[in-house]
Amino acid sequence: MEQAVKQAKQADGAKDVSIGTASVAQQCIQVGLLDVFDLHIAPVLLGKGVRLFDHIGQDTVTLKSTEVLEGTGVVHVKYDIVR
């Protein structure tokens, strides 16, 4: 995971790197690669999937809310990961 994020930053000129699945986010949290959660929450129940905050290790993850925007049928929230 660390190598993949490093390659993505090099390819993008060291800008922000986005990830798009709960399992990848969990792996990044476990090795300290995430700085911010930018979540887009829509009221759709899929019935299956990986829960975002499962399997992230034994350490407590502290989040600080930095932005909340309500849209039509969606809520956008941003959290900094406090280390």
N, C-alpha and C positions, 0 to 999 in steps of 0.2 A: 504494500500500500504506500509506504513512504517513497519508494522509487517512482511509482506512478504519479504521485502528486508532484514530486520534483520534476519529472519530465513534462508534466502539464504546465507548470510554472515557467519552465524554460521555453516551451513552445509558444507561450502566450506573453513572453517578455516580463515575467514575474508579476503579472497582474493577479487578480483574484481568480481562484479556481473553484468552480461549482461542481457539486456532486448531486446525484439525483435519486438515490435509493436509500432506504433505511439501513440495509445491510452494509453498504459502503460507508455511510455516516457512522455507524457503530464501530467499524474498524478504524476509522479516522479518529474518533473520540478515544478509543483504547490506546492509541499511540500518540495522542496529543497534537494531531494535525488540524483540528478544527478550531477556528477562532470565533465564528459567527454562525448562528442558525438563522436562516431566512426562510420562514415557512409560509406556505400558502394553503389555507385550510378551507375546504369546501365540504358541505354537508352531504357527502356521498358515502354510503356504507357498502364496502366491497365484499365483506364477509371473510376475506382471507388476506394474507399478507404478513409482513414483518412489522412489528411494533417498533417505532423509532427508538424508544428508550430501554428496550430489552437488550440484554447481552452486551452491556457496555463496561463490564468489569466491576470490581468491588469499590473503587473510589467514587466518592460523591461528585457529581457534576453540578456546579453552581451556574445558573443562568441569570443574566441581568436583562430585563426587558428594555429595549431601546426604541422600539417603534411598533405601533399598532395602527393599521389602516383597514377600514371596512369598505368593501366593494360590493357589487351586486352578486350575491350568492357566494362570496368568498371573504375571508379575513386574512390579511397579510400581517404576520408578526415577525419581529426581528429580535434576537437575543444575542448578546455577547456571552461568550464562555469565560467565566471568571476563573483565573488560575491562582 
